[in-house]
Amino acid sequence: MFNCDVTSIDLTPLPLFSKQSVTTDALPASASADSTSEPALLGIPEWLSQINEDISRALERGVNIRQLVGARSEAIDELLIALFYWFELDKTDLALFATGGYGRGELSLYSDIDILLLSPDEVGADASSKIDKLVALLWDIGLEPALSVRSVNDALEAALDHTIASAQLEARLLIGNEALRDMPIQIVNKQWSPRAFFDVKMEESKARYLQHNATEYNLEPNIKTAPGGLRDIHIIGWVTKRYFRVGKLYDLVQQNFLTEKEFDELSFAEGYLWQIRHYLHVLTGRNENKLLFDYQREIAQLMGYETQPDDQPNAAVERFMRDYYRCAMQISTLSEMLTNHYYETIIEPQLPDDERPKKQPINARFNRVGDHIAIAHHRVFAQHPESILEMFLLMGQHGIDKVRTHTLRALKIAARGIDQIYRDNPAHQALFLANLKEQNYLFHRLRTMNRYGVLGNYIPAFAQVTGLMQYDLFHRYTVDAHTLFLIRILHRFTDPRFFEDFPLVSAIFQRIERKEILVLAAMFHDIAKGRGGNHSLLGETEAIEFCLAHGMSKADAHLVGWLTRHHLLMSMTAQKKDISDPEVVTVFADLVGNVTHLNHLYVLTVADMNATNPQLWNSWRATLMKQLYSQTRRILRADIDAPTNRQDMISATRKQALKMLDNVDNQHMNREEVLRLWDDLGDEYFLREIPEDIFWHTEAILNHPPIGLASNADSPPLVVLREHRELALDAVQVFVYTQDQMNLFAVTMAVFDQMNLDVLDARIITATRDFALDSYVLLDPSGTLLVDEDSQQELKQRLIDAFKAPALPKLVHKRIPRQLRHFEVKTEISFEFNDASDQHIMSLETLDQPGLLARVGQVFLQEKIEVHAARITTLGERAEDMFYISDQNDEPLSADRLSALKAALLASLTAPKDTSRG
């Protein structure tokens, strides 16, 4: 298992490359510095290509990547020095510096070559001409240099930009004017005070983190700039080099700023990222730093992650990404700790007295220093092992979310001593449970526990899921990050700032007294992932064992276990079942059993969905959850007034919609007209639509000329649009009211596909007098449909024209998006008969490929299938859609028809086509 252990580094010397030394003597005699012909490339491209091949072969032989990035830097040094002579720049007063990463002596195959040509005064015309020729050659040979030419005065002004100052801190003289050797660093020291430079680099780091969602766990991370990337190591060097005047990171060990262990951890993690970067450059042939899905599987293989016989299909790449995420977390943790250490030891002592944090004793073992907690002396954890957990409890009780660096260093060492004897100690167990009961700053405290080894050592199973990811687009975070984020969302249910987003959930959560029950369920609900088998069942067993071992009652332990086992029950029921059917809700209520279970499950489900994927939670899902919760609660409480059957539910919905009508002064609608219309719309309509949409539909229908009557033979179908921000920003709700026809669903999907509109939700209902009432929520990738009247009119007209022409709709062929091409989702189709509606429910799971709904609609048309309702659900790369279907006479489908439909769909959806989801 990957653990960032430096002992595995191969330190064997790098064999000499078999290359011709590039010097002025080695350059072809026929070549001229003034030549621009092909011979003027001097054979350098071939020489560089050979070096790159030698580096790749050396890496395959096991040579350490650190030696290889240094070797390439040395090769570029040799080349630039030779060219400096070749273009007679040695006869000028210029100095040639390597800066940035090149200045550190770190070059991957296609890294930027950062160069500074520094002059004591303004660069003359003759020197400028020579520089132009050098630059032209560098571009011609494919190096693409990032070259700056500056006088000392220009460099002084440029260094006011902290990014340029950072590059100059790394400046390394290659050749030229020796008098300028220390000038770049002197310039930075003149322009920036230690505190000002520290402050600006911390602000830059904060902005960089926000660009990457402030997490190491992005699905396609940038290994250079994302949290936990190479830039987090660079920033340690930048802020410390400004003060200590050192050249290499290891020099900080000799300055007693960095420990040997911390240096070894950083070095190994940096080497791991360099190796990934090397393969990214090999695969792409450019300076690529984004670890896209396109490369993850192949890089995993190149780095030796092999698929085992019993592995799931994505196991190897998931192991590779788990190691990457663990490495990234280690880097970001050390970067944060060491930059804070710099502030505390270098900046803070120089602050005025009124700006320095004040020390206040908390107890004999801990002090409060400003807004941080600190141990009172360095032996606290060694002498009082229980103080490891006590510290986090005190943080919650005193409203502290930060820890001083010397305390973190001691904590990291002490955490290694947490073993089974420590875990079995009743005092320690009581402290751990007390931490979970204390809600103040719970997420921040658990996050620190996780980063510094306390959580993983106290709950070993949690260590196994640290960095564990699922190779898909649905689960946005690793298991440990998702778990802690879930706990953070639970806390938001007590925060007034989020009451408007979660009104019902917040009210329920605040009434739950034993909030640690939900916190424990959150910690264990995914803890068994990655082991094979049902993670919910395995997690239930571990949750109960943990709770009982910690002295909790059997009732509490089994409630935590029940929540762990059934944490997916409510979301699966709401999204995959017809919760407008009272029988479905009754079955769910029987499984839940009582209101206590329901309240806990509802809160856990909402938090879990929000913590899985920020794009997953929306008002549509919130409405489904609230509807299922409310209906189930009424059953469990035996509410005498609750609608317990279809007719009661229909009556309740009509009553609510009628009340909305009575509260609006609308001269175009009267009560009698509305009731006559509603009688014609059918029961199914009032089971599936919400009162707000019924009111909107009713107004639109009654204000539109009657359709299908002899006196209004030319009246077109009704198509109306409005903004719909509940499912997604910039979503559009489209309502269609027209005479029913067999190709209605197919042609509608085809039109949406032709206009590049994504379907988020669909409700297809046929009224009793054979009129279709179809409601869709669409996402417009171009973002113009809501604001452009021409686009709206085009959509309406296309739909109306398509309804008039019953021909087989033509599909638009599009490329599958890049991310989707790297996932394999088995297409699965199943049917379930619904007695209440006398229809089959078809469930479809497949890759969310572009054009999916249009192709499904085409198959329905070919097989003469009537679609009565649909539920569209996209979960990352996976589409999980449901269709309520019958034959064209509204009769159930025979077994043969279902079999033929399934075969036709499989043939259409598994064919190698490049089309797009409607």
N, C-alpha and C positions, 0 to 999 in steps of 0.2 A: 504494500500500500504506500502511496506517495506521501512523504512527510517532510519534504524540503530538508533532508539531512545532508549536510555538506560532505560527509564522509564518502559519499558515492562519486565524488568528482574525480575524474581521471586526470592526473597531473603529469602524465608522460610528456616529454618534450615533443614539440611539433617538428616533424621531418621537414627538411628544406624542400621548398618547391623546386621542381625542375624547370627553371625559367632563366632566360637571358637577362642579366642585369641591364636596366635601362639607364645608361649614362650618355654623356655627349660623345664619348668615344665609340659607344655601341650603335649610335644612330647612323643610318646609311649615308655614305659619303655623297651620294647623288642628291640627298635631300637638302633642301634649303629652307631657312626660316621664313623666306618670303614666298615659298611655294604654296599654292592652294590646291594642287592636283592630288590625286589619290595617293601617290607615293609619299606625300607630306604627312599622311597619317602614321608613317614610321613603323608600321606593324604593331602599333599599340593596341588596337582592338583585339587582335589575336592573342597578344600577351595578357590582356585583362581577362579574356575568355578562358585562357588556360589557368589563370590564377583562381577564377571562380570554380572551375572544374576540380582543381586540386583541393580547394576548400571543401567542396561537397564530398569528395572521396575521403578526405581526412576525417570528416564528421562521421561518415559511414564506418570508418575504422575505429571510431571511439575516441578520437582526439577531442579534448574539451572545447566547447564552443567559445569560451573566453579567449583561448589562444588564437582561435580562428578569426574572430572579429579584430583582434589586435594585429594579426598577421596581415589582414587586408588593409588595415590602416597603414601599416609599415610599407606595404607595396605602393599605396597611393602616395605616401611620403616620398618614396624613391622616385616615382614618376614625376611628381611636381617639382622636386628639386632639380631633376634632369632638365625638365622643360624651362625652369627658371633660367638655367644656364643657356639652354638652346635658343631662347628668345632674347638673350643678352640682358635680362633684367638684373643680373648681378653687377652690371655697370651703372645701375641707378642707385638711389638712396632708399629704395623700397625694402620693406620687410614683409615676407610671406608667412602668414599665420594660418594654422588649422584652428577652427573655432567650433563651438557647439559639440555635438557628439563626436565629430572627427577630431576635435581638439582633445577630447578625452581618450582618443585612441580606440574608438568603438565604431567600426563600420561593418554593416551587413552588406550583402551582395549589391543591393541597389539603394543604399542609404544616400541621403543628401551629402554632397561634399561641400561643407561650409568653409569658405576661404576668405581671409581678409588680407588685402594688400594695403599696408600702412605706410604713409609717407610723412616725413617731418613737416613738409610744406605742401603747397598745392602741386598736384601731379602735372609735369610738363607735357608738351605735345609729343615729344619723342617717346617718353615712357608710356604715354597713353596709347600710342600707336602699337607699341610692343604688347601692351596688355590686351588690346583688341585682338591681336593675332593669337595670343595664348587662349583667350576665351573661345575664339572661333574653333581652335583645334580641340579644346576640351569638349565642346558641344559635338563636333564631328566624330569624336571617338566614343561618344555616348555617355560621358560622365555627368552631363547636365549640372554644372557647378552652381552653388549659391554663392556667388562672388561679390564681395563689397570692396570698393576702392575708396579709401578715405585718407585725408590728411589728419594730423593729430587734432586740429581744431574741429574738423568734421566729425571725428570719432567722439570728441567731447560732447558735441551736440547730440549725436546719434544715441549715445549711452543714456540719455534722459529717458529713452524708451527701455523699459525694464527687460523686454525680451531680447533686445540687442545687448543690454548690459549682461544678461545671463550668458549669452554666447561668448562675450568677451572675457568673462570669468574663466572660461575653458580654454582661452587662447594659448596656443603652443607654437613657438617660433620654429619654422621649418628651415628657413634660410634667409639671408639678407641682412639688413642693417641691424647689427648687434645692439646698437644704442637704444633700439626701440623694443628690446626683448620684454621688458616688464611694463611697457607703456599701456597695453590694453587693461591690465588689472589696476594700474595706477589711476587710469581714467575712471573706472567703475568706483574705486574707493573715493575719488574726489567728488563724483556726482551723487553718490548714494551713501547715506548713513546706515549703520547696521539695522536700526529699527525701521527706517523708511523702506529699505530693501526687503526686510522680512515682511512688513505689512503688505507691500504690493504683491509679493509672491504668494502670500496666503490668500489674498483676494483673487488672484489669478487661479489658484488651485480650487477655491470654492466655486468660481464660475465654471471651471473645467468639469468639476464633479456634477454640477447641475446639468451640463450639456449631455451627460451620460446617465441621467436619472439618479445621480447620487448613489449608485450601487456598483459593486464589482460584478454583479451577476446579470449583465446584459447578455441576451441570447447570441448576439454577434458582436463581441467586444472589440474595441480598438486596443490592441495590446500595448500601444505607446501612450495614448492620452486618457484612456478610461481609468476610473478608480482602480488602484492596484496594478496599473501599467507601469512601463518604464519611466514615465514622467514623474511618478511618485518617488522613485529613487533619485532622479535628477534633482528634484527640489531639495532633498536633504543636502546634496552637494552644494547647490547654489547658495543657500542661506548660510551654511557653515563655512564654505570657502571664503565668503565675503569677510568673515571675522577671523578665522584661524589661519588664513593665508596658506592653505594646504593644497596640494595638487590632486591627490587621490583619496578615495573614500577610506581606504585602509589607514591613511594618516590620522583619521579621527580616532582610531583605536589608540594610537600612541598619544593622542591628546586627552585620553580618558573621557572622551565624549561618547564614544561608541564602544560597546563591549565586543569581545571576540565572538561570542555566540550570536549577537545581533548582526555583526558583519558577515559571519558565515551564512546566516539565514538569508540576508539580503543578496549575497553573492550567488547562492544556489538558485534563489527565485529569479534573479536577473538572468542567470544562464539559461534557465528553463524558458523564459520569454524570448531570449535571443535565439534559442533553437527553433521555437515556433516561428519567429520572424524570418529566420533563414529559409525555412521551407515555404513560407508565404511568398518570399521573393523568388524562390526557385519555380514555384507553380505559376506565378503571375508574370514573371519577367519584368517586374517594376517594384518601386518602393511602396509595397502594400503593407498596411498595418492592421487592417480590419480582418478579424477572424470570422469571415462569413461562412454561412452554411455550405457555400460552394466548395470550401476548402477543408472544413473540419474533419470530415470522414477520412480524406486522403492523408491529411497531416497526422491524424491519430495513427494511421497505419505506418507512415514513415517514422514516427517516433516510437514504434514498437508496441503499440496497443493492439493486441491480437484478439480475435473473436474465439472464445472457448466453445467446446462442443455443446454445452447446455445453455449458452447465452441467448438472450433475446436479440433481435436483429440489430438494435442500436447500442448494444452493451459496450462495445469497444470505444465508440466515439463518446459515449456518456462517461466512461471511466477517464478518458482523456480530458474532457471538459471539467469533470470533477476535480482533477488534479490542477487544471488551470485556475479554477475558481478558488481552490484552497491556497494556491500560490498568490493569487491576486489579493486575497484577504490578508495574507501574511504581510505582503508588501504595503498595502494601504494602512494596516495597523501599525507597522513599524514606522512608516512615514509620518503618520499622525503623532505617534508617541515621540519621535525624535525631534520633529519640528517644535512640538510643545516643550520638550526638554531644552531646546535651544532658547526658546523664549524665557523659560523659567530660570535658566542659569546664566544667560548672557544679557538679555534685554531687561528682564524684570529688576535685577539689582541696580540698574542705571536709571530707573524711573524715579521721579520725584516721590517723596514720602506719601503724599496724598493719593498717588496713583497705584502704589504697591498694595497687593492684597493683604488684608489683616488676618492674623491667625487667632482663632478662637477654639479653645478645647471643647470637644464633644464629650469625651470620657477619657479614661486613662490611656486608651489605645489609639484614639483618633482625634485629629484636629480638623477644623474647618478653616481652609485657607482661601479667602475670597469666596468664589463659587465652586471650589474644589474640595474634595475630601483627601486627607493625607494621614498616613500612619504616624504615630507620635515618635517612634524610633524604629530602626531598621530590623529589629528582632521581633517585631509584633507578631507576624505570621508564624514564625518558627516557634515562639514561646506559647502562642495562643492560636492553635490551628482553627478553632471555631471562629476566629475573627475574620477569616476569609469570607464567610457568609454573613457575619455580623456587619461587616462594612457595607455591604449592599443593602441590608435592612436599614441601617442608619441613613444611607443616602435617600431612601424613600421617605423615612420619617422626618428628615430635615430638609427635604426639597433640594437635594444635590444630585446633579447628573454628570459631573465630571470628576476625574481622579488625577491627582498630581503624578508626574512622570516617575519619580523615584518610588512611589507606591505601586504603580503599574508594573515596574520592573520586578519589585519584590513579589507582587501578586502572581506574575507569570511563573516565577520559580516555585512559589508555594503551591500553585495549582497542580504541579506535577506530583505532589505528594497526596493528592486526593485518591484514595484507593478504597477497596471494599470495607476495610476496617473503619475508615473515615465515614463512608456512606452508611454504615450500620450503627453509627453512634446516635442515640436518641436525641442528644442535644443538637447535633448537626441537622438531623431530620426536622426537628422543630424549627430551627432557623431557616431551613430551606422553604418549608411551608409558610412560615411567617413572611418570607420575601414575596411569595405569590399572593398572599392575602393583602399585602401593602401595595395598593394600586399606583401610588405616586411614582412617576418616572419608571414604571415597570419595564416598558420596552427598552429604555436606555440602559437600565441596569442589566437586563438579560443580554442585551447586545454586547455590553462590556464583558459580562461573564463568558459569552460565546467566544469573543475575540481573544481573550487571554486564558482560555483553556479551562475555566472553572466549570462551565455548563457541560462540556463534553466529557470531562472527567467525573463529574457527579452523576450524570446520566450517560453512561457509555454508548447506549443506543443512539443518542443524539449526535455523538461524534461520528457515527457511521453515516449519517445523512448530511453532514456538513459538506457543502459543495456539491451535493448530489443533484443533478439536473435530469430532466426528461427531454429527450431530443424531439421537441415539437414546438409549435408556435403558440400553444395554448397556455402552458405553464411558464410564466414569464420569469420566475425566480427559482433558485435552488430550494431544496426542502427546508433547510435551516432558515434561510432568509424569508421564505414564505411563512413559516411558523411564527417567527418573531414579528413579521408585518401583521399577521392575523391578530396577535396579542395587542399590537399597537392600535388596530382598528377597534378592537373591543373597548379599549380605553376611550376612543373617540365617541363612543356611545354615551359617555358621561360628560362630554365637552359641549357646552352650549353652542359653540361655533358650528357644530355638525348636526344639531337637532333638526334643522330644516331638511338636511339630506336624509336623515334616518329617523323620522318622527316616531313611528310605532316601535321600531327596534330599540331606540334609545329609552323610551318609556318602559319597555319590558325589562331591559337590562338593568336599569336603575332600581327596579323593584326586586331584583334577584339579590338576596343577601350574601350568599356564598359564592362570590364571584371567582374565587379560586377554583371552583368546580369547572367553570368554563375555561379558565387559563390552563388547567391540567389537560382538559380535553383537547385544547388547541395544541399543546405541546406533544401529545401522543397521537393525534389523528393521522399523521403521515409518517410516524417514526419508523414504521416497518417497511417503508418503500425501498425498493432496490434489492430485496431479498428473494423475490419470487413468491408466488402464492398470493393470497388475498391480504393486502396490507391492512385493511380495516379489521379483519378477524385477528391477525397477529398483534396489531396494535391494542386491541381490546384486552387481550391476555396480559400484555406488558403493563398497560395502564392500571388494571385491577391489582396486579402484583405490587406495583410501585405504591399505590395508594394505601393498600393494606399494610405494607412494610413501613409506611410512614405514620401508622397509627390512626388512619382515617376509619370511620365506621364502614361497615359492609354496604350500607345503603348508599353512602357517598361514593365509595369505590366503584360500585356497580353502576351508578349514574354516570361517572366519568367513563367507565368501560362501554356503557350503552351508547353514549354520545360518540365515542371513538369508532365503534362498530358501524353506527348508522349516520355518520356525518355527511354522507352523500344522499341519503334517503329523500330528504325534502327537495333538494335541487333536482334530482332525477325525476321525482314525481311531478313537480311543477312544470318541468321543461319537456318531459317525454310522455306525460299522460294527459288525458282530457279532463282537466280539473273542473270543467263545467258539468261533468257527469257526477251526480251525487254518489253513485256507487264507487267511483274512483276515490273520492274524498273519504267515504266510509271505510274503505279498505286501509287507507293511509292512517286514519284515526285509530283503527284497531291495532295497527303496528306501533303507533306512538304510545297509546295506552292511557296517558293522563296529561293534564295541563302542565304540570311541572316539566315533564319530558318535552312537551311541545314548546314551551317558552325557551328552554335551554337550546333545543335543536334549532329553533328559528333564529335566535341570536347568533349561534355558531355558524349556521349556513350562510347568513348574510355576510358575516365577517370573512368567512372562508372564500366566498365568491369574489369579494372585493380584494382579497389578498392574493388571489390566484393570477388575476390579469386585470389591470386597470380598465381595459376596454370591455370587460365582461359584464360589469354591473351597469345597468341602465334602468330607466323607469319601467320599461316593459317587464324586465325580470323582477324588479321591485313589486310591480303590480301582481305578477304571478305568485310571488312568495306571500304577499299580504293577503291575496284572495285565498290561497290554500290555508294559511294560518287562521284567518278569520272563520272560514267554514269549518275547519277541524275543531277549533276552540268551541264553537257552538255545539258541535256534536258531543264533544267530551264533557261539556258543562250541561248537556241536555237542555239547551236553550229552547224553551217552548215556542218562541216566536221565530226561530231560525228556519230558513227555507231548507227543508230536508229532502225535497224531490225536485224534479225538473220543473214542474208547473209552478211550484212555490218560487223557485229561482227566477223564472220568467216574469212572474207577477211582480217580484221585488224590483227587478231591473226596469220594467215598464213604469212602475210607480216613481222611481227615482228620476227617470227621464221626463216623465210628465210634470214632476215638481219643477224641474229646470225650465220647462216650457212655460209654466204658470208664472215663473219669476221674471220672464222676459216679455217686454212689450213688443210684440211682433205682429204687424198688421197683415202679413202675408200668410199667416197660419192661424187657423182656429182649431179648437179642441176636437170638433167633430171630424174635420178633415184628417187631422193627425191620427185619430183612433181608427178611422177607416183604412188609412194607409198601413198602420201597424198591423191591423188584422190580416192584411194581404202579405206582409213580409214574412210571416211564419215564425214558429217557435225557435228554430235553430238560430235565427238572427239575434234574438234577445238572450240566448244562452251565451253567445260568443262575443257580442259587442258590449262595450261599456257605455253608461248613460251619456257621457260627454260626446262620444262619437255618434251615438244614436240621434242626439239633438242636431249635430252638424249635418248628418245624412238627411234627416227629415226636412230640415230647412232647404237644403239643396234640391231635393226631389220635388217638393211642393212649389218651388220657385222656377222649376224647369217645365217646359211644355210636356204634356203627357206623352209617353212613348208607347207606340203600338196601337194607338187608336186611329180609326179611319180619318177622323178630322185632323189628325196631326201625323199624317203618313211620312212627312219629311222631317219630323223631329229627330235629331241625331241622338245617339246615346249620351248620357250625362257623364262628364269627366270633370272632376273638380280637384284642385290641389290646395294644400296649405302647409305652412311650416310645421315641422314635428320634431322638436328638440328633445323628446324624451328618450328615444332609442339611441340617438347620436346627434352630435352637433351637425347642423346643415342637412338634417334628414328632411325628406319631403313625404307627406302623406297624400296618397292618391286614392280617390274614391270613384268607382265606376258603377253606374247603374244602367243596365241595358237588358234587352231580351236575351234569355239564355240561348246558347248555341254550343255545339259540341267542341268547337275549336277555341273557345274563349280563353281558357288558361294558356294554351299553347301559343296563340298569337300575341297575347299580352306579354308573356315572357320573352318572346322573340323581339317585340318592340323595345322592351326595356334593355335587352341585350344589344340591339342595334344602336341605342342611344347611350350605351356604356353606363347604365344605371344598375347599381347593386341592390338586390332585394333583401331587406332586413327582416321583414315580417309580411305575412300574407294571410288574409281571411277571405275565403271564397265561399259565399253563401248563396243558395238558390231559394228565392221566395216561393210562396205557395202558388202564385200565378205565373210561374216559370220566368221570373225575372232574376237576374244575377245582381247581387250586391257584393262587389269585390273591393276590398280595402287593402292597400299595400303601403308599406313604409320603405322608402327608397333612399339610398345614399348616392349622391352625385359627386364622383371624384373630381370633376372639373369645378364644382362649387358655383355653377351659374344658374341652375334651374330655379332657385328661389328668387333671384334678383333680375333675371332676364325674361321679360314677357314673351319675347320671340321663341325662346326655348320652351317655355310653358305651352305656348300655342302649338308649337311643332309636336310636342308630346301628345297633346290632346288630339290633334288632327291625325297623327300616325295611328293612334289607337282606334279612332273612329273609322278610318279607312281600312284598317286591318279587320275590324269586326264585320265590315261589309263584304270582304273578300275571303271566303272560307278555304282558300288554297293553303297547301302545306307551307308553313312559315319558313323563310330562308334564314339560316343561321349565319352569324358573323364569326369568322375564324380569327382567333387572337392567340397570341403567345401566352403560355402559362407563366405567371410571374416567377421571377428568379427564385424567391424563397421556396415556393411550392414545389419546384422541380426536385428538391432534395428530400422529399418525404414520400413514403409509400404508405397509403392507407387502403386497406383491403375494402372493396365494395361489398357491403352486406345489405340485403333486402329481406324484410320480414313482414308478415301480415297478421293482423289480429282483428277478429270480428267484434264490432261494437253493437251490442244488442239494443242500446238506447236509440242509436241513430239508424240502425239497420244498414250499416255501411262497414266496409273494411278500413282499418287504419294501416296504411303502408308506412313502415319506417325505413328510411334510407340513410346509410352511413357510407360516406365515400370521401375522396379527396376534394377539397373545396376548389375545384378547377373552374376556370373562367367558362361561362356559357352553360353551367350545370343545369340551371332551372329551365333554360330554353330547350336543352336536349331532352330533359325529362318531359317537358310539355309536348315535345314532338312525338315522343314514344306514346304518351297518353292519347294523342290524337290518332296515331296509327292503330293503336289497339282499341280504339273506341271506348275510352275510359272517361267517365265524368268525375271531375274534381269538385268536391263540395266544401272543403276547407283545407288549409295548409298551415303548417308552422315551420318557419325557416330558422334554423339555428346554426351559427358558424362558430366553432370552437377552435381557434388557431387555424391549422391547416385542414381541419376536419369539418365536414358538413354533416349535420345530423338533422335531417328534415322529416317531417311527418305529413302525410296526405290522407284525407278522408275521401274515399273513392267508391264508386259504384259503376254499373253499366249505364248506358245512355237512357235506360228506362227507370233509373233510380232503384234498380234491383241489385242485390248482392252479387258478387262475382263468383262463378263456379271455380272449383279447384283447378280445372284445366285453364281457365282464363287467367287465374292468378299465376299459374306456372308459366304461361306464355308471356305475360307481362314482365315477370321477373327475368326471363331469358332475354327479352328484348332490351330491357334496361341494362342488364349486365353487358350485353353486346355493344350498346351505345356508349356506356360510361367507361368501359375498360379498353375500348379501342384507342390506339395511339393517335389521338387528335389533339390539336393545339387550339382549343376554343375556350370561351370565357363565361363564367357564371353570371347569370342575369341578375 
